[in-house]
């Protein structure tokens, strides 16, 4: 048994979640308040990972960024970037696959804010950025926390996408879910149980903490 797959898994989840948080706030804001005709199309694309098999996304990602194809070849030869079978590729694929788990809670937070708050801020002469930063975001902290934790936990549990994109390279792309699969295939149930138990315990504690915080149980406890 090795701790490498677990360390790599949580590193991937952390990097993916932080990038998604930064990107999803403006995207969710636009989806919440925009009246553009393309809005339904963008909403559909964001939600597609919820219904598509992960292998479908992984397959098209693999085809698009393969060095043998135009885009992948250009990235490799011009910019020196190789996304297939690499950690950056895992991050990009994980971002696409976990995007709805970050966007949907934040979007629900924005749409749940009463319009009077935004209208009052506009009357006070606040810019859109100031309204977002000082009015909207402080009022959707539970939604931000939920999106962050769901994205992190979902990335930790990924299998199909990371296997298609990253393969099974120890210390580079072999995350815990793939390590579990390998150990089960090798009939090494002790190692598979070790990886599974660590993932189960950590994700359970993270999700439980979110529910306790959002439900106000911790405040009641400390009182």
VENQUIKA-V835028 format. One record per residue. PSI is psi in whole degrees, -180 to 180 (* if undefined). BURIAL is b if it has 9 or more other C-alpha atoms within 8 Angstrom, else e. D_LAST is the distance of its C-alpha to the last C-alpha in whole Angstrom. Layout:
BEGIN
PSI_BURIAL_D_LAST / PSI_BURIAL_D_LAST
END
This chain:
BEGIN
147_e_44 / 147_e_43 / -9_e_39 / -47_b_41 / -37_b_40 / -44_b_37 / -44_e_37 / -38_b_39 / -49_b_37 / -28_b_33 / -45_e_36 / -45_b_37 / -40_b_34 / -49_b_32 / -46_b_35 / -45_b_36 / -43_b_32 / -44_e_32 / -42_b_36 / -38_b_35 / -44_b_32 / -42_e_34 / -31_e_37 / -25_b_35 / -54_b_33 / -35_e_36 / -45_b_38 / -37_b_35 / -44_b_35 / -42_e_39 / -31_b_39 / -36_b_36 / -7_e_38 / 150_e_42 / 21_e_45 / 149_e_47 / -26_e_49 / -3_e_48 / -47_b_45 / -34_e_45 / -44_e_47 / -42_e_44 / -40_b_42 / -45_e_44 / -40_e_44 / -37_b_41 / -11_b_40 / -40_e_43 / -17_b_41 / -26_e_39 / -21_e_43 / 141_e_45 / 139_e_46 / -27_b_45 / -28_b_48 / -49_e_49 / -43_b_47 / -39_b_48 / -49_b_52 / -33_e_52 / -43_b_50 / -42_b_53 / -45_e_56 / -40_b_55 / 11_b_54 / 138_b_57 / -17_b_59 / -12_e_62 / 169_b_61 / -53_e_61 / -48_b_58 / -39_b_57 / -40_b_60 / -42_b_60 / -40_b_56 / -46_b_58 / -38_e_61 / -47_e_60 / -9_e_56 / 27_e_56 / 125_e_53 / 114_b_53 / -29_b_50 / 134_b_52 / 45_b_51 / 161_b_49 / -43_b_45 / -35_e_45 / -40_b_46 / -41_b_44 / -48_b_41 / -45_b_43 / -41_b_43 / -36_b_40 / -45_b_39 / -41_e_41 / -31_b_40 / 0_b_36 / -48_b_37 / -26_b_36 / -19_b_32 / -43_b_31 / -45_b_33 / -47_b_32 / -41_b_28 / -40_b_29 / -43_b_32 / -36_b_30 / -44_b_27 / -47_b_30 / -20_e_31 / -8_e_28 / 133_b_28 / 139_e_30 / -22_e_33 / -31_e_32 / -46_b_30 / -42_b_33 / -40_e_36 / -39_e_34 / -38_b_34 / -42_b_38 / -27_e_39 / 0_e_37 / 18_e_39 / 143_b_37 / 168_e_39 / -38_e_38 / -41_e_36 / -38_b_34 / -43_b_33 / -46_b_32 / -42_b_30 / -15_e_28 / -53_b_28 / -53_b_28 / -42_b_26 / -22_e_23 / -3_e_23 / 30_b_24 / -43_e_21 / -37_e_20 / -40_b_24 / -42_b_25 / -44_b_22 / -47_b_24 / -41_b_27 / -46_b_27 / -41_b_25 / -41_b_28 / -43_b_31 / -50_b_30 / -38_b_30 / -39_b_33 / -38_b_35 / -37_b_34 / 5_e_35 / 145_b_39 / -62_e_42 / -47_b_45 / -49_b_45 / -31_b_44 / -41_b_47 / -41_b_49 / -46_b_49 / -20_b_48 / -142_b_50 / 63_e_49 / 111_b_50 / 134_e_48 / -3_e_46 / -50_e_46 / -1_b_45 / 96_b_45 / 178_b_41 / -39_b_39 / -38_b_40 / -37_b_44 / -39_b_44 / -45_b_42 / -44_b_45 / -44_e_48 / -38_b_47 / -42_b_47 / -34_e_50 / 5_e_51 / 24_e_50 / 75_b_48 / -24_e_45 / -46_e_43 / -41_b_43 / -40_b_42 / -37_b_39 / -51_e_38 / -43_b_37 / -42_b_36 / -40_e_33 / -46_e_32 / -43_b_32 / -47_e_30 / -45_e_28 / -46_e_27 / -36_b_27 / -45_e_25 / -40_e_22 / -48_b_22 / -40_b_22 / -41_e_19 / -41_e_17 / -46_b_19 / -37_e_18 / -41_b_14 / -50_b_14 / -29_e_16 / -4_e_14 / 13_e_11 / -34_b_10 / -39_e_9 / -42_e_6 / -38_e_5 / -46_e_5 / -25_e_4 / *_e_0
END
